[in-house]
Every structure is written in C-alpha cells, then in structure tokens.
C-alpha cells in the first residue's frame, strides 16, 4: 500500500490508543472490554511499518516520466542552473540523479535483513540519508530527508496499539500477548518502577503504559 497511507494510518492508531487511558479502560464492562481486545488483535498489523526508500523517490520518477514541464523543486534542485551538466535539461538531469539514487536504494535493500530491529534499521536509514545528501552536493537536496523520522512515527503508532493490547489483557486477567516491539528488539517488555508495572517499547520513556492487573 501507499507509504503515506500507512503512515497516516499508524498516526491515527497512536492518537486513538493514547486517548484510551486507564480511566476509560476501568469504566468499560468486562464483556465489552473482551470484545475490544479482539478488535485490537485484528487491527494489529501482521508486519511492522517500513517506509521503503524506493517509494520515497517514486513520485520524482513519475514526475520525470510525465510529458509536462519538469519542476526543479520536485527534483530537489536548489536551482535550475544545477542542470548545466545536462545542457540545462531538467529532465535529463533528473533522470541521471534518479539512476544514482536507484543504485543507492538497491544497495540498501540488498543489505536489509529480514525483520531487522528498529535500532539497527534507524542507524542504516540515517546513514543512507546522509550518504544520499552528500552525493547530491550543492545541486540537489536529499530525496530521503526525514524518511527515518516518518518511519519512527509510524512505528510509534503500532507500539502504542500493542501497549494498549497488553493493558487490556491485564485488565481482563488474561495472559499478556507476546508481540514484537516496533521500536526495539524482541517482544514488548514489562518493567516495574516503584512497584508499578509498565509495558514498554524501545527506549523512549514516552512510549510506555501502566499495566493494572
């Protein structure tokens, strides 16, 4: 699916999950809370959200493939004069840059392990962004700027959904679901602080939720 659609969907999940606080859970009758737990399990995505670098530059390639005028801003050009090496042809300059970016993306994809934990993936995305920006030099802005932050936001949405699943199961006295941590390694974990239990994702202190049994 469209990476932007997935991003907005994950952000909506985060808003909804964080709005349903402990007071709300305490007010829901057990039978309705059990039904809610089933709904949460169904909408929990089977795979963690990733924003592929290839998708991030797909819009630029489609723009180049069109028959209309080429907008230098769509190519991340600081100035139309940056196309001087291509006879000031924005389209040819864009296609040359697209080929360079495609090779970079292919190397990134080939080095991507299956189910790569977010701490490692985030470092590789940051390195990709820095490398691509440096390759563009003075002529181009990065085609991948903000890609790591956008994926982090999408993952936080799923993380908050899974924290809510754990909190609901605890309220019901059910076994806590064992679900992957979108922001860390391994499953969502439990931590106890001053005798209070929390479900925790990653190392962001904001992405945690109190668990009341």
N, C-alpha and C positions, 0 to 999 in steps of 0.2 A: 504494500500500500504506500501511498504518498508519505514521505517522511514528515512533512509538515502536518498532515492529518494525524499521524501517530504522535507527534509532539503535542499538539493541542489536546488530543485525547488523554495523554498522560498528565498534562497540566490540569485538566478537568478532574481527573481522578484524585490528584493531590488536593485540590480545593475541597472536593466532596469528603474525602477521607479525613482531613484535618478538621472539618466543620463538625463531624460527628464525634463529639468529645465524650468524656466519661459520664457526664450528667445525662447526655442523650441516651447512652447505652443503658444506664441504670433505669431509665424511665420506660424502656421497651419491654413488653411482656415476653417471657421466655419462648413461647411458641413463635412469636413474630421475630424474635432475635435469631432463632434457629433457622427460620426461612431466610432471613437476611444473610446469615452465614453461607447458605447455599448459593445465594445470588453472588456474593463476593467471590466465592470459589470459581463460579462460572466466568466472571468477567476478568479474573486474574489472567493476564496474558501468558500463554504457554512458553513464549520466548521473551527474553529481555529486549527492551527497545534499543536499537542501534541506528545511528544516522550515518549511512554509508557515504564516504567522501565522493563516490561516483555520482550519487544522487544530488549532492550539494552543487555540483557543477553542471548537472544535466540541463538546467534552464539556460545556461550560457550557450551550450552546444545547440540547443533547439533554436535559440535566437539567431545564431550564425547560419543555421540551415534554412532560415526563412528567406523570403525574397525582398523584404523591406530593407530600409536603411538600418545600418548597424549602429547601435548606441554605444559609445565608448564606455559609458558608465556600466553597462551590462557586462563588459569585458574586464571590469576592474581597472580600466586605464586611468591614469592620473591626467592624461591629456591626449587628444587625438594625434598630437605630434609624436607620440610614442610609436606610431606605426611607420616611422620613416624608413626602417629597415625593409619594410614590405611595400615600398613605393607609396607610402601613406594610405595603403588599403587597410581599413579597419577589419574587414572580413578575413583577409589573408593573415593579418597579424593575430587575430583571434584564433584562427584555426591552428597556427603554429603554436600558440600558447596552449591551446586545448590538447594538442598532441603531447606536449611536455607534461601537462598535468595528468593526462591519461596514463603515461608511463609511471609517474609517481604513485598514482592511485593503484595501479596494478601491483607494484612492489609492496604497497601497504597491505592490500588484500591477500597477497600470497603469503605474507608473514603473519597473518591474523590466525591465532589458534582458535579451535572450536571452544565455545564457552569461556572466552578469555575474561578473567575477573576485571572489574571496572578499574581498580587502581593501576593495573598494568596497561589497560586499554587507554585510559586517560593520558598517561605519560606518552604513549605512542602517538595519540592524536595531537597532543601539544607539540611533539617533535615534528609531526607531519605538517602542521600549520606553520611552524617556524621555518621549516625547510622550504616549503612552497612559497612563503612570503619572501624569503631571501632569494629564491630563484627568479622571482618576478622583478627584483631590483627596483630601480626608480620608476620603471614604466608601468608596472601593474600592482594593484592591491591584491591581498590574498583572497583567493576564491574560497578558502576554507575558514575564514575568520569567524570565530565564535562557534564552530562546529562542536568543540568539546563541551562548551557551556550549554548548548542546546541539548546535547545528549544527556548531560548530567541532570538537566531539568526534567527530561522525560523519565529518566531512571528514578528520580526522587518521587515522581508521581506513583510509579509502581511500588516503590518502597513503602510509601505511606499507606497504600492499599493493603499491602501484606502485613504491616504493623496493625492495621485495623482488623484484619482476619485473626491475628493472634489474640488481640484484645477481646474480640467477640467470643472466640473459642474458650478463653479463660473465664469469661463471664458465665458461659453456659456449663462450665465444668467439664468440657470436652478435652480430648488430647490436643495439644497445640500443634497446628500444621507445621510441617517441616518444609520451608520454602526457601529458595535461593535468595541471597542478599544482593539486590541490584547495585548496591554501592560498595560492596566489599567482597570478601572471599567466603565461600561456603554458605551455610544457611543463615537466616535471620537468627540472631542470638539473644539470649536473656542475660541481663546484668542486674545486680542488686546494689542499690545505693541507700545506705542508712536504713536497711530493712525494707526498702520499697523496690519491687521488681519492675523492670522496664524491658520491652522488646526494642532492639537496637539494630539499625542498619548502618554500615560503614562507620566512619569516624566523625561524622557531622553531629554535634550534640543536639542539633535541632531535629534530626530525623530519629526520634525515639518516641515511644508511647508507653504510658504506665499500664501495667497488667494487673488487674484485680481479679483474684480467683474467688 
